[in-house]
Amino acid sequence: MGEREMAVGYALLLPGLLGLAIFVVYPVISGVSLAFQSQYLLEPEKNRWVGFQNFVRFLTQEPKLGLYIGNTVRWVLGSVVGRVTLGMILALLLNRDMPFRGVYRALALIPWVMPGVVSAIIWQWIYNANWGIFNHILKVLGLIRENITWLADRKFIWPAILLVSIWHGYPFSYAFILAGLQVIPHDLYEAALIDGASRWASFRYITLPMLRPVLFVLLLLQTVWNANEFTAIWMLTKGGPADYTMTLAPLVYQTSFIFYRVGYGASIAVLLSAVVMTFAVIYIRTVRSEV
């Protein structure tokens, strides 16, 4: 390749690299820089560089640190397990030959294409304690006698918001797994059937091993996305009641844009990013050899 061709190649890359620098690199550097400053938007004259003070304060002086971390772990595990499990079940069902299979496959994607804010508002109506359809259905079925405040009662609030997360996110898992199922050779299942293998045996010894690379990527993506999920929790509960459902992602927003302590909020965001990146690295190194 001559120098002219190389110059043309770099010139073609330049717009993309410029956009990457403006919309990715610069915001990341600015966010990390804010984490080392005391930035209070209502008193900008007092902004100053404080080093690791924000990190130390959050890790050692935050009275609800254990609650926030526990809520984040609960949210991530519940959402990821629910989304992947439901996606797997639907993918296995819709991978079979059946009438109108294409229609069912398209309908299963509806929650995913719906904006997160819109779906959260719809579920607020569904969960409404006075006229929500969820309470109405349960009453008709005879499962409850009195209306339940799904988004305020501590006995029901976590299952309620996790159901919203699973409903909105399962289509991605379903589509991902369905694509993996369609590349598994049918000859393997035919050979297993001839050998007398049951459906469970075929699933355990053929489907799961062949889907391992797909599940590896899917679990990683879902974990990262759910750890940074903000919309559902904030729209449904705003972290309440009394921070009972507050996770780290909405805590960053609340600290930065409700309490106006941008530097302290940025330090929480940096810590969350560091934990997620560390998990991703460990996870990749652990399963790479198996995949």
N, C-alpha and C positions, 0 to 999 in steps of 0.2 A: 504494500500500500504506500503510495507516494505521499509527500508532505501536503499536497493540495487536497487529496482525499481525506487526510487526517484533519486538516483545517475545516473542511466542510462538515465532517462528523462532529467536531467540537462545537461548531456554530449551530448545528441542529440540536445539540444537547443543551446549549446555553439557555433557551427559554425554560426548559424543564428544571434545570439546576437553579435558575433564578427564582422560579416559583417555589421550589423546595426551600431555598434559603429564606424567602420572605414569609412563607406561611407555616413552615415547620421549624427550621433551625432558629430563627430569630425569636419566635414565641417561647421555645424551650429555654433558650439562654436567658431571656427576660424573666421567665418564671423562676428559674433557679436563682437568678440574681435577687429577685424580690424576697426569696426565702431567707436571705441573709440580712434583710433590712427590717427596721421597725417602721412600717408604712401604715399610718392611720389617716384615712381620707378626710376626716373631719378636722384634723390638725396637721396639715401638710408641712407646716413650718418645723415640726418636731421630727420629721423623717430623718433617720440616720442609719448607718451601718452597724449591725450588732453581732455579726459573725454567726456562731451556732446557737445563739441565745434562744431563738424561736424553737429550734429542734429540742433543746434541753428542756425548755418550758413545757412543751407538749408531752414529751416522754416521761417527765418526772413530776410535773405539777398539775397536769390535767386530771381532775378528780374522776371524770367519766371515761378515761382512756380504755379501761378494760371493757366497758359497755360498748364503746364504739368498735373496738376490734372484734369483740364477740358477735356483734350484730353484722359486721362485714363478713365474717366467716360464715355465719348462719345464712346470710343472704346469698353469698356466692355458692355454697354447697347446695342449698335448697334449689336455687335456680338452675344450676348446671345439671344436677342429677335429674330434676324434673324435666328439663328441656330435652336432654339426651335420651332419657327413658321413653318419653312420649314420642319423640321423633323416631326412635328405633321401632316402636310398635307400629306407628303409622306407615313407616317405610316398608316394613315386612308385609303389612296388609296390602298396601297399594302396589307392591311389586308383583303381585299375583295377577293372573289373567282373570278379568271380570268385565262385565258390561259397564260402559261409561267410565272406565278407569281414568281416562284423561281428564274428565270433568272433576272427578273426586280429587285428583292430584292438584288441579288448579284451585279448587275450593280450599284445600288444606293450607294454601299459601296466603290466604286473605289476612290473617292476623299480622304476618310479617310485613306486608306492604302498607299496612295502616300506620300512620305516624304515631310515635310513642305518646305524644301529648294527647292526641285524639283518643287513643285507646284508653289512656288513664282517665280521661274525663268520662268516657262511656262507662267504665267500670265504677266510677264514683256514683253515677246514676244507678247502676245495677245494685250496688251495695247500700244505697240510701236506706237509712233505718225506718223512714216513714212510708215511702212509696216505692222503694226499690223492688225490682222484679225478683231478685234472689230470695228475699224474705217471703214474697208472695208464693213462689214455687214451693218453698220448703213448708209453708203452711198448708198449701193444697195437698201436698204429699203426707201431711200429718207428722212431719219430723220436728217441727217447733210449734209452740203456742203463742209466744210473744216475739215481737220483732227484735232482731239482734243488731246492735251497732257494730258492724263488722270492722270499721276503721277507727274505733275508739276502745272497744273492749279488748283488754290485753290477752284474753283467752283465745280470741279469734283473729286478731289483727295480723299476726305473722302468716298464718295459713292464707289469709285473704290477699295480702300483697304478693306472696309467693305465687299464688294462683294466677295473678295478673302477669307476673314476670314469665311464668311458664307458658301461659297462653300466647303472649306476644312473641316469645322467642323460639318456641318449638319448631315453627316451619323451617327455619334455617337448618336446624339439626336434621329434620325430616328430609329436606332436599339433599343435604350433604350425604346422608347415609343412603338414600335411595340411589344417588349417582354411584356410590360404591357398590351397592348390591347388583347393579346392572352390568358391571364388568366382571362379576364372578362367573366363571365358566359353568354352564349347566351340566356339563359332563361329570363334574365332581359330585353333584347331587344324584345324578343317575347311577353312578357307581356306588354311592353310599346306599341308595335304595335297593340295589341288587344285593348288596352285602347284608341287608336287613337292618340298616340303621334307622332309628326313630327320628322324628322331626327335631326333637330336642338334641339328639346326638349330632344330627346334621348341622344344627345351629351352633352347637358348642365347638365342634371340631372342624367345621368348614367356614360357616359364615363369620363367626367372630375372628378367627385368625386372619381371614382374607380382608376383613374390615379394619384390622388393627392400624394400618397407616392412616385411614380416614378418621377413625376415632381419636387417634393421637393428635391430629391437627384440630379436630372439632373441639376436644376438651380444652386444648390450649386457648383457642379463640374464645370460647364461651367463658372461661375463667377470667381472662383479661377483660373482656367486655363487661361482665357482671361486676367485677371489682370496681370498675369505673362507672357503673350505672348510676345515673342521677335522676332521670325523668320520673320513673315510676314511683319511687319512694317520696320524692318531693311533691309530686302532684297529688298523691293519695293521702299522705300523712304529714308531710313536712318534717319527718323525723320523730313525730310525736306518737302518743302522748308523753310529754316530759322526756323527750329523747329516747323513748323506749324502742323506736325503730330507726334511730339515726345511725347511718353508716358513714364511712370516711368520705365518700364522694360528695353527698349532699352537705356534709359538715364543712367541706372546703368552700362551697358556695355560700352557706350561711355565714361563715366567719368572714369571708371576703366582701360579700355584697349586701348582707343584711346588717352585720356589725361593723363593716367597713375596715376591718383589720386585714388589709391585703397581704402584708408581709407574713403574718402568722398563718393565714390561710394558704399562702404559697408554700410554706414549710410543710404543712400537712399534705399538700398535693405532691411535693417532692418525695416525702417519706412513702406515700402510697405507691408512687411510681417505682421507687426503688424496691419495695417489697414485691410488686408484681413482676418486675424485670428479674429479680432474683429467683422467684418461683419459676418463671419461664425458662431460665437458664438451667436450673436444676432439673426441671421436668424434661427438657429436651435431652440433656445428657443422660438421664436415667433410662429413657425409653428408646433412645436412638438405636442401641444395639439390638433390642427386641424387634423393632420395626424393620 
